[in-house]
Structures are given as C-alpha cells and as structure tokens.
Amino acid sequence: MKNNQKSVCTAVLIIINVAVFLLFSLIGNTEDTVFMLKHGAMYPPMVTEMKEYYRLFTCLFLHFGIDHLMNNMVMLGALGWNLEAEAGRIRFLLIYFISGIGGNLLSLGFSLHFGDIAVSAGASGAVFGLMGALLWVVIRNKGRIGRLTQRGGLFMVVLSLYFGFTSSGVDNAAHVGGLICGFLAAVLMYHKKVY
C-alpha cells in the first residue's frame, strides 16, 4: 500500500499513454506510419530540417499498435513502481523524461549519421532509462533494493537489450540512449544513504 501511494506518477503516465492510444485508435490506425507521423511521431528530417523539435517529446506518448503499448506499459508499471517509491516523484519524472528525450536524441543522431531514417515512437527509451536508474539505485544500496538484486538488474538489462537487438523494427539506439541517460541521471540525482 505504501509503494502504491508513492507511485502516483507511474500510474498517471500509464493512464496518459493508454488514453492517447485509445483516442488515436478511435480517430485512425495507430499502426499506420503516416497517421502516426501526423500526430507527433519522430521522423529525423522533420526534426532537423523543419525544426519540429516537439517530436522528441510527443513521440514518447505514441505507440504502434496494442502490443507495442502493452509491452511498454507493463515494463513502465514494474520499473516505475519500484523507482518512484525509492527516488521520489520529482526525481522519477526527471529521470523518465531525460531518458526518453536523451534516447530520442541518440536515435536521431544515429539515424542522421548512418542514413537509416525511419518513423519512430514509443515510451521504450524512457522505460530503459528507468531500468538504468534502478540499476544504479541497486548498486548504491549495496546490491539490493527490496526483491531486486544487482545481478537481477543486470540480467534484466542484458535480456531486454538482447530482445531489442534480435527483433526487427526496434529503435535500439533509443533503448541504449535511454538506458545510459537513466543511469547517469540517477547517479547525479539519487543520493540516498546506503542502508
């Protein structure tokens, strides 16, 4: 009950993501690239050439189909519930958005450098950031926080990255960027004394 009360922002983020998905499902097809592009998905040329920088943020709330949404929301719920209770609401939100936008910036850089231009969307960069932040919190607390251990955290990171790199249509640069940003943001913001 205590953790539930402390994880209000996690619940609100999930509600917003689901609400956006349901709304867009009513007015169009969330698996249609052109439709998603019209409603804020990220596309490198539109960010750099048309200066539509808002896409780095809006794409965090868009998902290509129900499976994409559910995968991200389950992970957001599991990771956010733990991190928000431990780090506090403000730090949690900062880590979430720094990770999401940071992951999108790395993805943008990779796309422009390698010429692999694609429309992208989803909360996964931010979710990977929560994973990176939780890994730091576990390390900072002598290898354990609640039921999560350092070994378990590392296994979760490796497994998630493995599934990303072995699947098609996944923005791995956003995942890696989010993971790194989340870890570094937690290093800077999480200063709780060890138990």
Phi and psi restraints in degrees (value plus and minus 20) as a CYANA .aco file:
   2 LYS   PHI     -81.8   -41.8
   2 LYS   PSI     -65.8   -25.8
   3 ASN   PHI     -84.6   -44.6
   3 ASN   PSI     -56.6   -16.6
   4 ASN   PHI     -81.4   -41.4
   4 ASN   PSI     -61.2   -21.2
   5 GLN   PHI     -88.2   -48.2
   5 GLN   PSI     -51.1   -11.1
   6 LYS   PHI    -104.9   -64.9
   6 LYS   PSI     -27.6    12.4
   7 SER   PHI    -130.5   -90.5
   7 SER   PSI      17.1    57.1
   8 VAL   PHI     -83.2   -43.2
   8 VAL   PSI     -62.1   -22.1
   9 CYS   PHI     -84.6   -44.6
   9 CYS   PSI     -56.6   -16.6
  10 THR   PHI     -80.4   -40.4
  10 THR   PSI     -67.1   -27.1
  11 ALA   PHI     -82.9   -42.9
  11 ALA   PSI     -62.1   -22.1
  12 VAL   PHI     -84.1   -44.1
  12 VAL   PSI     -62.2   -22.2
  13 LEU   PHI     -82.0   -42.0
  13 LEU   PSI     -61.1   -21.1
  14 ILE   PHI     -84.3   -44.3
  14 ILE   PSI     -64.8   -24.8
  15 ILE   PHI     -80.4   -40.4
  15 ILE   PSI     -64.2   -24.2
  16 ILE   PHI     -82.4   -42.4
  16 ILE   PSI     -66.7   -26.7
  17 ASN   PHI     -80.5   -40.5
  17 ASN   PSI     -64.5   -24.5
  18 VAL   PHI     -86.8   -46.8
  18 VAL   PSI     -61.4   -21.4
  19 ALA   PHI     -82.9   -42.9
  19 ALA   PSI     -64.0   -24.0
  20 VAL   PHI     -81.4   -41.4
  20 VAL   PSI     -63.7   -23.7
  21 PHE   PHI     -82.1   -42.1
  21 PHE   PSI     -65.8   -25.8
  22 LEU   PHI     -83.7   -43.7
  22 LEU   PSI     -62.1   -22.1
  23 LEU   PHI     -80.8   -40.8
  23 LEU   PSI     -68.4   -28.4
  24 PHE   PHI     -89.5   -49.5
  24 PHE   PSI     -47.0    -7.0
  25 SER   PHI     -88.9   -48.9
  25 SER   PSI     -49.3    -9.3
  26 LEU   PHI     -95.6   -55.6
  26 LEU   PSI     -52.0   -12.0
  27 ILE   PHI    -123.2   -83.2
  27 ILE   PSI     -25.8    14.2
  28 GLY   PHI    -193.6  -153.6
  28 GLY   PSI    -183.4  -143.4
  29 ASN   PHI    -130.5   -90.5
  29 ASN   PSI      93.5   133.5
  30 THR   PHI     -91.3   -51.3
  30 THR   PSI     -26.5    13.5
  31 GLU   PHI    -119.4   -79.4
  31 GLU   PSI     -17.4    22.6
  32 ASP   PHI    -111.5   -71.5
  32 ASP   PSI      98.0   138.0
  33 THR   PHI     -79.9   -39.9
  33 THR   PSI     -62.4   -22.4
  34 VAL   PHI     -85.2   -45.2
  34 VAL   PSI     -62.3   -22.3
  35 PHE   PHI     -81.2   -41.2
  35 PHE   PSI     -65.4   -25.4
  36 MET   PHI     -86.0   -46.0
  36 MET   PSI     -57.1   -17.1
  37 LEU   PHI     -82.8   -42.8
  37 LEU   PSI     -59.8   -19.8
  38 LYS   PHI     -85.0   -45.0
  38 LYS   PSI     -45.1    -5.1
  39 HIS   PHI    -129.7   -89.7
  39 HIS   PSI       0.0    40.0
  40 GLY   PHI      92.6   132.6
  40 GLY   PSI     -13.4    26.6
  41 ALA   PHI     -85.0   -45.0
  41 ALA   PSI     140.4   180.4
  42 MET   PHI    -109.3   -69.3
  42 MET   PSI     114.3   154.3
  43 TYR   PHI    -162.1  -122.1
  43 TYR   PSI      92.4   132.4
  44 PRO   PHI     -64.4   -24.4
  44 PRO   PSI     -68.8   -28.8
  45 PRO   PHI     -81.0   -41.0
  45 PRO   PSI     -52.8   -12.8
  46 MET   PHI     -92.0   -52.0
  46 MET   PSI     -49.3    -9.3
  47 VAL   PHI     -95.9   -55.9
  47 VAL   PSI     -68.3   -28.3
  48 THR   PHI    -103.4   -63.4
  48 THR   PSI     -65.5   -25.5
  49 GLU   PHI    -104.2   -64.2
  49 GLU   PSI     -59.1   -19.1
  50 MET   PHI    -115.1   -75.1
  50 MET   PSI     -21.4    18.6
  51 LYS   PHI      37.5    77.5
  51 LYS   PSI      16.9    56.9
  52 GLU   PHI    -111.4   -71.4
  52 GLU   PSI      47.7    87.7
  53 TYR   PHI     -85.8   -45.8
  53 TYR   PSI     -42.2    -2.2
  54 TYR   PHI     -78.6   -38.6
  54 TYR   PSI     -43.5    -3.5
  55 ARG   PHI     -82.7   -42.7
  55 ARG   PSI     -46.6    -6.6
  56 LEU   PHI     -82.8   -42.8
  56 LEU   PSI     -45.2    -5.2
  57 PHE   PHI    -117.7   -77.7
  57 PHE   PSI     -69.2   -29.2
  58 THR   PHI     -83.3   -43.3
  58 THR   PSI     -52.4   -12.4
  59 CYS   PHI     -85.1   -45.1
  59 CYS   PSI     -37.4     2.6
  60 LEU   PHI     -85.9   -45.9
  60 LEU   PSI     -38.9     1.1
  61 PHE   PHI    -128.7   -88.7
  61 PHE   PSI     -11.4    28.6
  62 LEU   PHI    -132.2   -92.2
  62 LEU   PSI     121.7   161.7
  63 HIS   PHI    -156.7  -116.7
  63 HIS   PSI     118.1   158.1
  64 PHE   PHI    -103.1   -63.1
  64 PHE   PSI      64.5   104.5
  65 GLY   PHI      71.0   111.0
  65 GLY   PSI     145.1   185.1
  66 ILE   PHI     -86.2   -46.2
  66 ILE   PSI     -57.4   -17.4
  67 ASP   PHI     -83.4   -43.4
  67 ASP   PSI     -63.5   -23.5
  68 HIS   PHI     -79.7   -39.7
  68 HIS   PSI     -66.1   -26.1
  69 LEU   PHI     -81.5   -41.5
  69 LEU   PSI     -70.6   -30.6
  70 MET   PHI     -83.1   -43.1
  70 MET   PSI     -62.6   -22.6
  71 ASN   PHI     -77.5   -37.5
  71 ASN   PSI     -66.5   -26.5
  72 ASN   PHI     -90.0   -50.0
  72 ASN   PSI     -57.6   -17.6
  73 MET   PHI     -91.9   -51.9
  73 MET   PSI     -56.1   -16.1
  74 VAL   PHI     -82.9   -42.9
  74 VAL   PSI     -65.3   -25.3
  75 MET   PHI     -86.8   -46.8
  75 MET   PSI     -61.4   -21.4
  76 LEU   PHI     -79.8   -39.8
  76 LEU   PSI     -63.7   -23.7
  77 GLY   PHI     -82.4   -42.4
  77 GLY   PSI     -67.0   -27.0
  78 ALA   PHI     -87.2   -47.2
  78 ALA   PSI     -66.4   -26.4
  79 LEU   PHI     -95.4   -55.4
  79 LEU   PSI     -64.5   -24.5
  80 GLY   PHI     -83.7   -43.7
  80 GLY   PSI     -58.9   -18.9
  81 TRP   PHI     -76.6   -36.6
  81 TRP   PSI     -62.4   -22.4
  82 ASN   PHI     -96.7   -56.7
  82 ASN   PSI     -66.5   -26.5
  83 LEU   PHI     -89.4   -49.4
  83 LEU   PSI     -62.7   -22.7
  84 GLU   PHI     -84.0   -44.0
  84 GLU   PSI     -60.5   -20.5
  85 ALA   PHI     -83.4   -43.4
  85 ALA   PSI     -53.2   -13.2
  86 GLU   PHI    -106.7   -66.7
  86 GLU   PSI     -61.3   -21.3
  87 ALA   PHI    -115.9   -75.9
  87 ALA   PSI     -39.7     0.3
  88 GLY   PHI      76.0   116.0
  88 GLY   PSI     139.5   179.5
  89 ARG   PHI     -83.9   -43.9
  89 ARG   PSI     -68.3   -28.3
  90 ILE   PHI     -83.4   -43.4
  90 ILE   PSI     -68.5   -28.5
  91 ARG   PHI     -83.1   -43.1
  91 ARG   PSI     -60.0   -20.0
  92 PHE   PHI     -79.1   -39.1
  92 PHE   PSI     -69.1   -29.1
  93 LEU   PHI     -83.9   -43.9
  93 LEU   PSI     -61.4   -21.4
  94 LEU   PHI     -80.3   -40.3
  94 LEU   PSI     -66.6   -26.6
  95 ILE   PHI     -81.5   -41.5
  95 ILE   PSI     -63.5   -23.5
  96 TYR   PHI     -79.3   -39.3
  96 TYR   PSI     -71.3   -31.3
  97 PHE   PHI     -97.5   -57.5
  97 PHE   PSI     -54.3   -14.3
  98 ILE   PHI     -81.3   -41.3
  98 ILE   PSI     -62.6   -22.6
  99 SER   PHI     -86.4   -46.4
  99 SER   PSI     -66.0   -26.0
 100 GLY   PHI     -82.7   -42.7
 100 GLY   PSI     -68.3   -28.3
 101 ILE   PHI     -91.4   -51.4
 101 ILE   PSI     -60.1   -20.1
 102 GLY   PHI     -81.7   -41.7
 102 GLY   PSI     -62.5   -22.5
 103 GLY   PHI     -82.4   -42.4
 103 GLY   PSI     -61.0   -21.0
 104 ASN   PHI     -86.5   -46.5
 104 ASN   PSI     -55.9   -15.9
 105 LEU   PHI     -85.4   -45.4
 105 LEU   PSI     -62.0   -22.0
 106 LEU   PHI     -84.9   -44.9
 106 LEU   PSI     -61.7   -21.7
 107 SER   PHI     -80.6   -40.6
 107 SER   PSI     -63.1   -23.1
 108 LEU   PHI     -80.3   -40.3
 108 LEU   PSI     -66.8   -26.8
 109 GLY   PHI     -80.2   -40.2
 109 GLY   PSI     -65.8   -25.8
 110 PHE   PHI     -82.4   -42.4
 110 PHE   PSI     -63.6   -23.6
 111 SER   PHI     -80.1   -40.1
 111 SER   PSI     -65.4   -25.4
 112 LEU   PHI     -90.3   -50.3
 112 LEU   PSI     -58.0   -18.0
 113 HIS   PHI     -89.9   -49.9
 113 HIS   PSI     -64.2   -24.2
 114 PHE   PHI    -115.8   -75.8
 114 PHE   PSI     -25.4    14.6
 115 GLY   PHI      52.3    92.3
 115 GLY   PSI      -3.2    36.8
 116 ASP   PHI    -113.8   -73.8
 116 ASP   PSI      59.6    99.6
 117 ILE   PHI    -109.8   -69.8
 117 ILE   PSI     105.0   145.0
 118 ALA   PHI    -167.5  -127.5
 118 ALA   PSI     138.5   178.5
 119 VAL   PHI    -102.1   -62.1
 119 VAL   PSI     110.7   150.7
 120 SER   PHI    -154.4  -114.4
 120 SER   PSI     135.4   175.4
 121 ALA   PHI    -183.5  -143.5
 121 ALA   PSI     143.6   183.6
 122 GLY   PHI     107.6   147.6
 122 GLY   PSI     140.0   180.0
 123 ALA   PHI    -110.7   -70.7
 123 ALA   PSI     -14.4    25.6
 124 SER   PHI     -84.5   -44.5
 124 SER   PSI     -53.4   -13.4
 125 GLY   PHI     -81.4   -41.4
 125 GLY   PSI     -63.6   -23.6
 126 ALA   PHI     -86.1   -46.1
 126 ALA   PSI     -60.0   -20.0
 127 VAL   PHI     -84.6   -44.6
 127 VAL   PSI     -62.2   -22.2
 128 PHE   PHI     -83.5   -43.5
 128 PHE   PSI     -52.2   -12.2
 129 GLY   PHI     -82.7   -42.7
 129 GLY   PSI     -59.4   -19.4
 130 LEU   PHI     -83.7   -43.7
 130 LEU   PSI     -57.7   -17.7
 131 MET   PHI     -83.6   -43.6
 131 MET   PSI     -65.1   -25.1
 132 GLY   PHI     -83.4   -43.4
 132 GLY   PSI     -60.9   -20.9
 133 ALA   PHI     -85.2   -45.2
 133 ALA   PSI     -62.8   -22.8
 134 LEU   PHI     -82.8   -42.8
 134 LEU   PSI     -55.9   -15.9
 135 LEU   PHI     -81.0   -41.0
 135 LEU   PSI     -62.8   -22.8
 136 TRP   PHI     -85.8   -45.8
 136 TRP   PSI     -62.0   -22.0
 137 VAL   PHI     -79.9   -39.9
 137 VAL   PSI     -61.9   -21.9
 138 VAL   PHI     -83.9   -43.9
 138 VAL   PSI     -66.3   -26.3
 139 ILE   PHI     -79.4   -39.4
 139 ILE   PSI     -64.0   -24.0
 140 ARG   PHI     -84.9   -44.9
 140 ARG   PSI     -47.0    -7.0
 141 ASN   PHI    -122.8   -82.8
 141 ASN   PSI      21.0    61.0
 142 LYS   PHI      38.8    78.8
 142 LYS   PSI      17.0    57.0
 143 GLY   PHI      66.6   106.6
 143 GLY   PSI     -10.6    29.4
 144 ARG   PHI    -178.2  -138.2
 144 ARG   PSI     120.5   160.5
 145 ILE   PHI    -163.1  -123.1
 145 ILE   PSI      95.1   135.1
 146 GLY   PHI      40.0    80.0
 146 GLY   PSI    -144.0  -104.0
 147 ARG   PHI    -113.9   -73.9
 147 ARG   PSI     -24.6    15.4
 148 LEU   PHI    -110.2   -70.2
 148 LEU   PSI     106.1   146.1
 149 THR   PHI    -126.5   -86.5
 149 THR   PSI     146.8   186.8
 150 GLN   PHI     -81.5   -41.5
 150 GLN   PSI     -63.0   -23.0
 151 ARG   PHI     -83.0   -43.0
 151 ARG   PSI     -62.9   -22.9
 152 GLY   PHI     -84.0   -44.0
 152 GLY   PSI     -59.4   -19.4
 153 GLY   PHI     -84.1   -44.1
 153 GLY   PSI     -64.9   -24.9
 154 LEU   PHI     -84.2   -44.2
 154 LEU   PSI     -60.4   -20.4
 155 PHE   PHI     -82.2   -42.2
 155 PHE   PSI     -62.2   -22.2
 156 MET   PHI     -82.2   -42.2
 156 MET   PSI     -63.2   -23.2
 157 VAL   PHI     -83.2   -43.2
 157 VAL   PSI     -70.1   -30.1
 158 VAL   PHI     -81.9   -41.9
 158 VAL   PSI     -64.7   -24.7
 159 LEU   PHI     -83.5   -43.5
 159 LEU   PSI     -63.7   -23.7
 160 SER   PHI     -84.8   -44.8
 160 SER   PSI     -62.5   -22.5
 161 LEU   PHI     -85.5   -45.5
 161 LEU   PSI     -60.2   -20.2
 162 TYR   PHI     -79.8   -39.8
 162 TYR   PSI     -67.5   -27.5
 163 PHE   PHI     -81.9   -41.9
 163 PHE   PSI     -57.2   -17.2
 164 GLY   PHI     -84.7   -44.7
 164 GLY   PSI     -67.2   -27.2
 165 PHE   PHI     -92.9   -52.9
 165 PHE   PSI     -39.7     0.3
 166 THR   PHI    -120.9   -80.9
 166 THR   PSI     -14.9    25.1
 167 SER   PHI    -129.9   -89.9
 167 SER   PSI     134.9   174.9
 168 SER   PHI    -112.8   -72.8
 168 SER   PSI     135.4   175.4
 169 GLY   PHI      49.4    89.4
 169 GLY   PSI       5.5    45.5
 170 VAL   PHI    -130.5   -90.5
 170 VAL   PSI     115.1   155.1
 171 ASP   PHI    -107.0   -67.0
 171 ASP   PSI      62.8   102.8
 172 ASN   PHI     -86.3   -46.3
 172 ASN   PSI     -50.1   -10.1
 173 ALA   PHI     -82.5   -42.5
 173 ALA   PSI     -60.2   -20.2
 174 ALA   PHI     -86.2   -46.2
 174 ALA   PSI     -57.3   -17.3
 175 HIS   PHI     -84.2   -44.2
 175 HIS   PSI     -70.4   -30.4
 176 VAL   PHI     -85.2   -45.2
 176 VAL   PSI     -62.9   -22.9
 177 GLY   PHI     -81.9   -41.9
 177 GLY   PSI     -63.4   -23.4
 178 GLY   PHI     -83.5   -43.5
 178 GLY   PSI     -62.7   -22.7
 179 LEU   PHI     -78.7   -38.7
 179 LEU   PSI     -68.4   -28.4
 180 ILE   PHI     -85.0   -45.0
 180 ILE   PSI     -65.9   -25.9
 181 CYS   PHI     -82.2   -42.2
 181 CYS   PSI     -61.2   -21.2
 182 GLY   PHI     -84.4   -44.4
 182 GLY   PSI     -63.0   -23.0
 183 PHE   PHI     -82.7   -42.7
 183 PHE   PSI     -68.8   -28.8
 184 LEU   PHI     -86.3   -46.3
 184 LEU   PSI     -58.7   -18.7
 185 ALA   PHI     -83.0   -43.0
 185 ALA   PSI     -59.8   -19.8
 186 ALA   PHI     -87.5   -47.5
 186 ALA   PSI     -58.7   -18.7
 187 VAL   PHI     -78.0   -38.0
 187 VAL   PSI     -61.0   -21.0
 188 LEU   PHI     -97.0   -57.0
 188 LEU   PSI     -53.3   -13.3
 189 MET   PHI    -124.4   -84.4
 189 MET   PSI     -44.1    -4.1
 190 TYR   PHI    -117.3   -77.3
 190 TYR   PSI      87.8   127.8
 191 HIS   PHI    -142.5  -102.5
 191 HIS   PSI       4.7    44.7
 192 LYS   PHI     -81.3   -41.3
 192 LYS   PSI     119.8   159.8
 193 LYS   PHI     -85.4   -45.4
 193 LYS   PSI     125.5   165.5
 194 VAL   PHI     -88.3   -48.3
 194 VAL   PSI     132.3   172.3
